[in-house]
Amino acid sequence: MSIRGWDPPAAPQLRPSPEPTPSRALPIAIALTVALLLGSAVVAAMAFYHYASTDHLGVLDDPDVVEAIDIACSRMEESVRASAPLPNDSATAVAAAMRNQNTAITAMIGDIRSIGTDKLAGDHPAEAWLADWEILIDLREAYADALTRGERPVLTVPMTDGLPITTRMDDAADCRVAAALAKPPLPRS
């Protein structure tokens, strides 16, 4: 049936699908994927090498510095333990014990500094770590002075980045007596 001037569309004819032809796109895609993976591996290896060979802020990691700290700190810890004030000591005895401990800390700092300023400067936190010990000595000296004057002092540890310096000191090296030294006992009344 035909409407004037209009003929129905012809029925679709089915044509056989063409034979698949080998495409060059697949080998190119594989080659690009392999190249991308290799490139990523090279970049990752370079980043790891850079990380491994860089001074890590906040951690003492130079082997010579670490060795000097380990030896000096062990010696200091032994001396600090041997001269620790007792909980029931008099104010004079606590002050004297603290000063003896401070002498041991000062000796530790001197032993570590003896490896040289260049070596210490190469391990970023070393100078700041030693400065923290010097601050702790000054605080303890002021505390001991106040005890000998008959006062009941409070030792307040300074904060850095929201943490007490003693935390930073413990995190930077394996010399973990700073927090204990920042809490001297009060003498008997």
Solvent accessible surface area in square Angstrom, and as a share of the most:
residue,aa,sasa,rsa
1,M,215,0.96
2,S,75,0.48
3,I,115,0.58
4,R,234,0.86
5,G,89,0.85
6,W,129,0.45
7,D,108,0.56
8,P,77,0.48
9,P,115,0.72
10,A,96,0.74
11,A,81,0.63
12,P,126,0.79
13,Q,156,0.69
14,L,178,0.89
15,R,211,0.77
16,P,127,0.80
17,S,96,0.62
18,P,120,0.76
19,E,145,0.65
20,P,124,0.78
21,T,110,0.64
22,P,132,0.83
23,S,70,0.45
24,R,203,0.74
25,A,67,0.52
26,L,119,0.59
27,P,81,0.51
28,I,101,0.51
29,A,51,0.39
30,I,100,0.51
31,A,61,0.47
32,L,118,0.59
33,T,73,0.42
34,V,76,0.44
35,A,60,0.47
36,L,128,0.64
37,L,116,0.58
38,L,114,0.57
39,G,35,0.34
40,S,62,0.40
41,A,58,0.45
42,V,86,0.50
43,V,99,0.57
44,A,62,0.48
45,A,63,0.49
46,M,125,0.56
47,A,60,0.46
48,F,142,0.59
49,Y,157,0.60
50,H,124,0.55
51,Y,137,0.52
52,A,60,0.47
53,S,73,0.47
54,T,59,0.34
55,D,44,0.23
56,H,52,0.23
57,L,132,0.66
58,G,37,0.36
59,V,71,0.41
60,L,10,0.05
61,D,54,0.28
62,D,32,0.16
63,P,107,0.67
64,D,67,0.35
65,V,0,0.00
66,V,52,0.30
67,E,102,0.46
68,A,16,0.12
69,I,3,0.01
70,D,60,0.31
71,I,92,0.47
72,A,2,0.01
73,C,3,0.02
74,S,66,0.43
75,R,136,0.49
76,M,4,0.02
77,E,37,0.17
78,E,118,0.53
79,S,48,0.31
80,V,12,0.07
81,R,162,0.59
82,A,91,0.71
83,S,27,0.17
84,A,50,0.39
85,P,19,0.12
86,L,116,0.58
87,P,97,0.61
88,N,112,0.57
89,D,32,0.17
90,S,40,0.26
91,A,30,0.23
92,T,96,0.56
93,A,40,0.31
94,V,0,0.00
95,A,1,0.00
96,A,49,0.38
97,A,13,0.10
98,M,0,0.00
99,R,77,0.28
100,N,86,0.44
101,Q,8,0.03
102,N,3,0.02
103,T,93,0.54
104,A,12,0.09
105,I,0,0.00
106,T,77,0.44
107,A,56,0.44
108,M,2,0.01
109,I,11,0.05
110,G,41,0.40
111,D,55,0.28
112,I,1,0.00
113,R,80,0.29
114,S,91,0.59
115,I,56,0.29
116,G,29,0.28
117,T,102,0.59
118,D,128,0.67
119,K,71,0.30
120,L,1,0.01
121,A,75,0.58
122,G,53,0.51
123,D,0,0.00
124,H,110,0.49
125,P,12,0.07
126,A,1,0.01
127,E,65,0.29
128,A,49,0.38
129,W,5,0.02
130,L,1,0.00
131,A,40,0.31
132,D,3,0.01
133,W,0,0.00
134,E,67,0.30
135,I,69,0.35
136,L,0,0.00
137,I,21,0.11
138,D,95,0.49
139,L,47,0.24
140,R,3,0.01
141,E,54,0.24
142,A,60,0.47
143,Y,11,0.04
144,A,0,0.00
145,D,57,0.29
146,A,7,0.05
147,L,2,0.01
148,T,71,0.41
149,R,155,0.56
150,G,63,0.61
151,E,83,0.37
152,R,137,0.50
153,P,23,0.14
154,V,130,0.75
155,L,26,0.13
156,T,98,0.57
157,V,27,0.16
158,P,50,0.32
159,M,122,0.54
160,T,40,0.23
161,D,141,0.73
162,G,59,0.57
163,L,91,0.45
164,P,43,0.27
165,I,4,0.02
166,T,10,0.06
167,T,46,0.27
168,R,85,0.31
169,M,0,0.00
170,D,24,0.13
171,D,91,0.47
172,A,4,0.03
173,A,14,0.11
174,D,104,0.54
175,C,0,0.00
176,R,139,0.51
177,V,23,0.13
178,A,0,0.00
179,A,40,0.31
180,A,74,0.57
181,L,8,0.04
182,A,8,0.06
183,K,156,0.66
184,P,20,0.13
185,P,42,0.27
186,L,82,0.41
187,P,10,0.06
188,R,147,0.54
189,S,137,0.89
